[in-house]
């Protein structure tokens, strides 16, 4: 999904993921450091009692009953604070009153280094089933023997302090993460603002309200703006040359045709009439192909914007004048729509559809303009022309759109009307479809890009 995501989404996701990873690692490291610090401080406290116990042990060479460490909890039953003096084989010699008849495990028994380590620290299970933190040391009294002196205390305070710190750091890092994401969002919005401005300027160029992209762009984007402007200038030059060639071609072809038409008009007979007929067809064919070449050259370039409603209303008045008394009633329904193209091309397309409907209608023609809506990721509006004439069978609808195909030779025209509309619509990225009208006649639906 990220392949088609916007640049802002990519940057936001990357910043959010990186912030989450960094904060998670930092939180884990800080929690580990704090827990190690708690254990070291706790071991240091136990180490003080251990040293005091060793000192008392050395001083009281015979009577150990008066050993005292200044901590009342060593005298309370199962208080969680214990000390023990035992032989290396695990036989208790002297224990705190809090242990009663129980004993502490020897860490030296599971230490592969044995006597190489001066002190040992580890978590062990206490007499009451709770977890203890134990510090242990081996004391050699010479002839009196070797003893293992151990002090242990409830490790719950370590776990509670560590959990409290973890909760605090979690809340702090969550707030920091939200702040980092918000900062990244603002940074992305501010950093990508020039791209949004360039996008709007390109849209203005396509709409025909601007010709170039402004040069006021950041250093990283300025080359892109220059390249787009150069491309627009190059495209404009190509279009101008194409239009010039189209004009030259029109002049070069129409002048000889005018001479032939004048000669045929001066003559008489069937041959002259046939020449005049074919000259007229050739003129219409030339107009059609020249118009198509002009649109093909102009559509990819900057085009104008045309209001559809006034064009349709003007064409309706024109058709009433052209067809006179036999003009059918024209029903017009207009919705706000703007054509992204030249006015004369819209007049050409709609004019052909309405003129064709007026020729075949029995008494009524309806013209409906539908408002623009999204279609295939682009905005398009539609113009639907219905008549109440004889209509067309499905097999003939494809044939009538072919260039120069006429199904009734009694009707005036060259048969190019619908072909011209189809070609012009395709050049603008639109479509022309034929169907059956509600009144039984022909429905022509024109879909065109909206501004």
N, C-alpha and C positions, 0 to 999 in steps of 0.2 A: 504493500500500500504506500510505503514511503517513496516508491519510485516516482509516483505522480503527485506527491505532496508538494505544497508550495514551499518556496525558499524560507519563508518565515516559520512554517511548521517544522522544517528540517532543523533550523537553527534552534528553535525552542525545545524540540525533543532532545537534541544533542546537549544543550545546556542543562536541561532538567536531569537527564541521565547522568551526565558527568558530575553535576552537583550532588546527586543522590549517592553515587559511588564514592566520591571524595568524603562526604559527610559520614557515610557508613564506616569507611575505613578509619577516619579520624575518631569517630565515636568508639569503635572497637579498641583502637590503640589507647585512647584516654582511659577507657574503662579498665583495660588490663593494667595500665600504669598505676591507676588509683588503687586497684585491688592489691597489686604488689606492694604499694606503699602502706596500705592498711596491714598487710601481713607482716611487713618488716617492723612497723611500729608495735604491733602486737607481740611479735617475737622478741623485740627489744625489751618490752615490759616483762615478758616471761623470763627473759634472760637475767633481769635484775633479781627476780626471786630465785632463779637457779644459782646465781653467784652467792646470794645470801645463804641459800641452803648448803652449798659447798663449804662456805666459810664456817657455818655452824657445825657442819659435819666434821671438819678438820679440828675445830677447837674442842668439841665435846668428844674426846677420844674414848670415854667409857660410858658416861651417862648421856643418852640421847633424848631423854624424856622431856628435857626443857627446850627442845628446838622450837624456835618461834620466828615467823617471817613478817609479822606485822600486818597480816591480811586475815580478817575475821572469817572470810568465806572458806578458808582452808579448814576451819573447825566445824562448819555447818554440814550436816549430812546431805550428800548428793547435791551440793550447791553448784556444781559445775566447775569448781576450782579445786585442783588436786596436786599433790606432790608425792613422790615415791622415791625411795632408795632401795635398790635391789642388787643382787649379785648378777654377774654377766650371764648366768644360766637361767635367769628369770625368777629367782626366788626372792620375794620381798623381804627386806630387812626392816624397813621402817616406812610407814605410809601416813598420810594426813588423816585426821579424824573424818574428813568428808568422804573418804573412800570406804570406810568401815572395813569389812573383810574382803574387799575386792582389790583388784590391782590394775595397773596400766600396762598396755602392751609395750614391749621393748622395740624401739626403732632399730637398734643395732642388729637385731635378728634378721631383718630384711635388707640391711645395708651391705652391698657387696664390698664397699671400701673398709668395713669394720672399723678398726681403731684409727684409720688414716684421717677420718673427719673429726675435728675437735668437738663440734656440736652437730646435732641433727634436728630438723624441723619437719613436721608432717601433720596431716589431719588423721585422726584416729577416732574410733567409736568409743564413746564414754560409757561408764557404768550404767547410766540411765537410758542408754540408747541414743543420746544426742551426739552431735559431732564436736570433737575437741581439737584444739590446736595445741600440739605438744612439742616441747623443746627438751632435748635430752643430751647428757654429756657423761663420758666415762671418766671416773676419778680413780687414780692409783695411789693408795695410801701405804705402799711398801709392804711391810710385814703384816699390816692389818688386812691387806687384800685390795681387790679392785671392786669398785661399785659403779653402778649405773644410776645416775641421778636424773630424775625427770620431773618437769613441771608442766601441767596441762590446764587449760581453761576453756570455757564454752566459746565456740567459734561463731555463735549466733550473731554477736555484735559485728563481726567482720562481714558476714552475709548481709545483715541489715544495712550497714553503712554502704556496702557496695551496691545493693539494690537501690537505695535512696539516691546514690550518685548516678546510677544508670538511668533512673527515672528523670532526674534533673537534666542530665546531658541529652536524653532523648527529646524532652520538651524543648530544650534550648536549641538543639539542632533542627528540630522540626520547624521552629520559628525562623531559624536562620535559613533553612531550605526554602521556606515560603518567601522570605525576603530576597534570596538569590534568584528564585524564579521570577519574582516580580521585577527585580532589577534587569534580568535578562530580557523579559518581555518589553520593558521600556527601551532597553538598548536596541533590541531588534526593530521595534517600531521606529525609533529615531534613525537607526542606521539604514533601514530600507526605505525611508521616506523619499529619497531621490528617485528610486526605482518606481515608486508609485506615481510620482510626478511625471516621469518619462512615459509611463503607461497611459496616463491621462492625455498627455500631449500627442501620443500616437493615435489615441482614439479621436482626438480633435482633428488630426490630419485625415483620418479615414472618413470623418463626418464632413470634411470640407471646410471647417472653420479655421484651420491653420495650415501652414505650408511647411514649416520647419520645426525642429526641436530646439529649444533655447540652449545656448552654450553654457548657461550657469549650472554646472554639474560638478560633483566632487571629482577629484583627480582620478579615482579608479573608474568612474563611469563616463568621464568626458570622452575617451576614445570611442565608446559605444555610441554616444550621441553624434560624434563627428561622422562615424561610419554610416549611421542611419541617414543623416542629412546628405552625405555624398550619394548614397543609394537613391534617395528621393530625387536629387538633381539629375542623376543618370537616367532614372526611369522617366522623368519629365522630358528629358531630351529625346529619348526613344519614342515616347508618345507623340511629341511634336513632329518628329521626322515621319512617323507612320501616318499622321494626319495629313502632312504635306503630300506624301506619296498617294494617299487616297484621293485627295483633291486633284492632283495631277492626272490620276487614272480616270477620275470621273470626267474631267474636261476632255481628255484624249479620246474617250469612248463616245461621249454624248454628242460631240461635234459631228463626227462622221454619221452617226445615226440621224441627226437632224437633217443633214444633207440628203440622206436616202429618203427620209420621210417627206421632205419637200418635193423631191423628184417624183415620188409615188403619188403625192397629192396632185401634182400637175398633170399626171397621166390619168387615164381612165381604163376601165376594163377589169376583169376578174384578177389578172395578174397584179395590177397595181393595188387592188383592194387587199389581196393576200399579203403583199409586201408591207402595206400599212399596218395590217393586223400583227404580223410578226415583229415589225419594228416596235410596236407598243409593248408586246410581250418582252422583247429584249430590253427595253427601257426599264420595265418593272423588275426584271431579273437583275439588271445592273444596279438599280437602286437598292434592291434587297441585299445583294452581296457587298456593295459598298457600305451600306449601313452596318452590316454585320462586321465588316473589317474595322470600321470606325469604333464600334462598341468594344470589339475585342482589344483594340489598342487603348481604349480609354477606361474601361472598367477597372483593371488592376491599379490604375493610378488614383489620384485624389478625385472623388466624385462629389457631386452636390447633394443637397437634401431637398426633396420636393414634397409639399403638402398634397395628399391624395385627394381630399375632398374637393377643392376648387377645380382640379383637373377633371374629375368625373362630372361635376356640374357643368363645366364649360363644354365638355364633349356631348352631354345630353342636349344642350341647346343647339349645338352644331348639327347633331343628327336630326333634330326636328326640322331644321332648315333644309338639310340635304334630301331627306325623304318626303318632305312636304306633307300632303294630305294623307298619304299612305303610311306615314310614320306611326308605329304602334305606341300605345301609352307606356310611358317610362316611369317605373316605380324605383325610387332611389332611397337606399338606407345607408347612411354614412356613420362610421365610427372613427374617432380620431386615429389617424395613421400617417406616417411620414415615410416616403420611399427613399432609400439610400441609392440615388442615381439621378440621372439627368431627366429634366421635365419632358423634353421632346421624346425620349424613349418610352416614358410612361404613357404619354399621349398616343404614341404609335401602337403600343400593346393594347391598351384599353379601347382605343378607337377601333381597331380591327375587330375586337370581340363584340363591341356594341353594334358596329355596322353589320357584322355577320348576323347577329341576333335580329336586328331590325329587318334584314332582307327576308328572313325565314319565318318570323313571328306571325301568328294569326291576328293578334290584336294587343298583346301585352308583353313587355320586356321588363324584367326586374334586375337591378344592379345593387349589390350589397357589398359594402366594404367592412371587413371584420378587423377589430383592433389587433395590434401586434401582440404576440405571445412567443414564449420560448419553444423552439422546435429544433431538435438535433443540435443543442448547444449554440443556437443562434436565434436572433429575434426576427420574426417574419410576420407579415400581414397578408391577407387574402382578399381578392376581388372575385366575386361570383356573379356571373351573368346568366340568367335563365330566360328562355323564351317559351312560348306556347305553340310553337310550330310543329311540323311533322316529326322532328327529332331524327336520330340516326341509330340504326342497329349497331350492336357491339362490333361486328366485323368491319363496319364502315368508319367507325371512330378512329381507328388507327390509320386508315387510308386517307382520311380528310386532312390529317396533319402533315402528310407528305408534301414536299415542295411541288407546287404547281398542279396538285391533284384536284380536279373539279368533278363533283358527283352530278351536277346539273348544269349543263352548258347554257341553259336559258337564263340563268342568273348572271348579272354583270360581274366582271372581275377576272383576275388572272389565276385565282386559286392559290395565291401566296399568303393570304391573310393569316390563317392559323399557323402556317409554317414560319412566318416572320415573328409572330408572337412567341412561338415555342423557342426559336433560336435566340431572340432577345432575352427571354426569361432565363434560358440556360446560361447565357453569357454573364448574367448578374447573379447566378447561383440560385435562380428560382425554378419553378416547374409550372407546366400547363397540363391540366387533366380534363378529360371529357367524360361526361356522365349523363344520366337521364334527369331532366328537370322535373320538379313536382307536378308541373302542368302537362308533362308528357313530351315537351320539346327537348332541346339540347341545353345542357348545363356546361359552361366552361368556367373552370376554377383556376385562377392565377395566384400563385404564391410567390411573393417577392421579399427581398431583405428589407427590414425596417431600420430606420435611422435611430 
